[in-house]
């Protein structure tokens, strides 16, 4: 995957994560996240709309 420019990339998609954020360096162009793990935040949320993927990095 050419857009993944960090050492945190997995060789295979993380099958437990479905991602539609195509401008992330970890996105494989389909619906898969290629990072080894994700971090979700913030610390307090009342709904899924209040959460974010803290692992997100924009493609250049």
Secondary structure, DSSP 4 states (H G I P E B T S, - for coil): -TT--STTEEEEEEEEEE---TTBTTB-SSSEEEES---EE-S--SSGGG-EETT--B--
